[in-house]
């Protein structure tokens, strides 16, 4: 106690935050065969089937081979899925096993709990993104149009979906509840978010409808960062992603502060 | 100084169930305090509110003078909690669990390692530090929770039935450990179903039932309120029927075991003189049940009957 009393609040909070992140990263690294490796295998299959077998029949898109065109979308798809899955499974698992109480009884402000879990999700999302990028490089050449935009989109998207996963986990009461959103909302939105096609190819009605899909903005912003082509204005894309991040962050913080799903 | 002060603490769940009906309770610094009550009495709810796992409906909670509504982080920094159920990750090692807990409290890794070693050695788990927690026995898991609760050196340790489900050897080891901890200055609040445990360890006691404190006194005073004790006598020769005595109700349990209810202040010599006069030889004698258990049952039964505490 005396050692803790001698430390400043900032020092203590830095250690607390670091410990949550460490615990989160250790968790998914401990089970890397379930968390890091599968996206690489899945994406390799996508590249073989869509890139090598079907791609040549489709031809070029926006001046790039089909394989090069879908690569940013596939990388982004992995980032989204893994950032979401990390936080939703980790937090719900902690609730289920009740070891979330280790954090709740400790003197940690809710905002640090939120940032700790989200950072864990972002780290996994980015790590999987790197693994999938390495996989993509085995099949095609990749160029980076703007490192700044590419990295910013990856981090913001991973943050957004980590926040979404956290909200899902807070509301979830049983394991079914953490698979409903990924299965029925996240996967359809991702597949319809321009990963495999340009919305220019769609009829006008579907083009307009697609604009309501937030994942379209992320995939296109990332594609712009890598290839320099996008169906959406990069400014609009960043505004949409940023707004979603802010809204979900404030909502998550409010849920944590009011104890939804954690305190009775 | 008061380690813990509860005033008008109440909890009504969304279902309308009143778990705590506005209790007042205070625990002095350095005390070893027992909080007893039957299942569903409100013990765990009280602990849950103090540790922030349950949101209170009314009242105030102060930990070493710090109001949890004003500075919950400062209040929580002084607390260590050992919950009733295992609540650590089954996939982490013993050392990881303790180190992470120190980290959550803000203790840097290097210092945390020193404290973790000290705590794990105290509960005899240092040799098991690299084992996954799921491989530990029930008693080891209980001791791990105690080590985890102590790693940040709290001033107030709250234990919610810490010896539930552990064998008598481990329980006695834990009793010695907790006594020593208290002797070195840590305030301890204990809830338990083993009343013998409370009688042996605690100096002060509160009994809670249906969300109300029905008794709050020193252990000595409480035990002094006992009306009668039941003794079990093992006889040398078998009896056909229990002898009758107006001062001591006697019951024959089996042919060589007799139970005698003795009022407080009534000399036992009289009982033995009577048995001697009947030609009954007593080989040995013991208390039928824990004294505190009898008192506890009286209090809770009386409280349920007419809403007042009697002894």
Interface residues (C-beta under 8 A of the other chain):
Chain A: X1 X2 X3 X4 X7 X11 X12 X13 X15 X16 X18 X19 X20 X22 X23 X26 X27 X30 X94 X97 X98 X99 X101 X102 X103 X104 X105 X106 X107 X108 X109 X259 X263 X264
Chain B: X13 X48 X51 X52 X53 X54 X55 X72 X73 X74 X75 X76 X77 X78 X79 X81 X83 X85 X86 X87 X88 X89 X90 X91 X96 X97 X100 X101 X103 X104 X105 X106 X107 X108 X111 X148 X152 X153 X154 X155
